């Protein structure tokens, strides 16, 4: 009787085990079919999914600015004066106002330097500047990147490229200080040539450095626009260069390459336990202190690897593919609609519907440990690291449109003696199309002020027209022109406003008591002390 019962138990257990194995197999197969089906759907719509498909075309040697950049980089190591002591262009002193760097009596930063010292330093680096300026004739870089290396690819050229742009910006300010607008024009063109040369580098980090360079050029162009020596011809050249600048396509290509690299990394993780461990622990905290804890962590990770391979990897990969497609469609919708606010909201909603959300809890508030790593969504959660990437590109597009509009307005003023009553007055003579506001796709907001100046702005992220209100929506101790309720193109600060800014900086360095005395003396708002209460 006992033997018969044992057999029944064994048979039932065997059937249950077979049923569980069969169910697991069906779940595993269903996940693979879902991924393959979605891949086929993407390919049918023309999407590229592999690194080899997304490699950019090689730049012909006679068009490649690589050798010029390398020569400039070698020269850079000889000069250090401008590393910490260069003039800061378009320095914000209060909402809606910026300091004209070249018009100040000296250069104040970590130290105070005379213009004679800055001009002497600039003359010493003339060879470097001339090399960088020659990039204008060959605005293409091919660093022969091996995209097949995936996320281990080293990019030692990015920081030097940004430093080159910063150097050009500083020396352009020196040119403007001595009244040489022509030389400053060439340097701004060289900054834009560097940004253009990086346009086909299909990595998100490369595109982020590229838009940082573009923003350096924005500040230098603002300084140029304040120069009485600027000519209409020079303004027209810069307007053409800014009009030809393009950032959306570069951003889109970088996201496609990111997807291809993620797909390649997922495939390697399935093939290699070592690759799985490397990816899974890339950002984890190694807190194991003893051999017993190390063995325990290794056992936990091996168990998670088995679960990932069998049950989690396919659903996770599908979420990743869908999430990255949503970000791609954000770029494409913005290009079609010429408006970013609505598509950014749609992106956030669609990603949340996929379950791609930021983790709210960590075990110790620092880097996650082995137990904190959510292996089941390891790949799809990587989408969060690029979710804000389109927003960065769109902000740069706002700045580009404002620069184009301001250059055209200045040309109008030089030719007609005053700024136009409305932007449409510039049509055909100075612009082919009126510069638009990427926030909502409509024309940038513009009005002519009673003193002959103008107010030009984008309505900003909230898609609400606040009449050109440059005050930040959230009080902040730092003020940049892209933090306001509206994104207002800065007007030059007065001498009194500049002096107050420097006094505030000195009081801030001296401590809380000195800052309180400063605020009391000038009647400033204690929460947002950059500007007087009366300016509200």
Secondary structure, 3 states (H helix, E strand, C coil): CHHHHHHHHHHHHHHHHHHHHHHHHHHHHHHHHHHHHHHHHHHHCCCCCCHHHHCCCCCCHHHCCHHHHHHHHHHHCCCCHHHCCCCCCCEEEECCEEECHHHCCCEECCCEECHHHHHHHHHHCHHHHHHHHHHHHHCCCCCCCCHHHHHHCCCCHHHHHHHHHHHHHHHHHHHHHCCCHHHHHHHHHHHHHHHHHCCCCCCHHHHHHHHHHHHHHHHHHHHHHCCCCCCHHHHHHHHHHHHHCCCHHHHHHHHHHHHHHHHHHHHHHHHCHHHHHHHHCCCECCCCCCHHHHHHHHHHHHHHHHHHHHHHHHHHHHHHHHHHHHHHHHHHHHHHHCCCHHHHHHHHHHHHHCCCCCCCCCCCCCCECHHHCCHHHCCHHHHHHHCCHHHHHHHHHHHHHHHHHHHHHHHHHHHHCCCCCCHHHHECCCECCCCECCCCCCECEEEECCCCCEEEEECCCCCCCCCCCCCECCCCCCCCCCCECCEECCEECCHHHHHHHHHHHHHHHHCHHHHHHHHHHHCECCCCCCCEHHHC
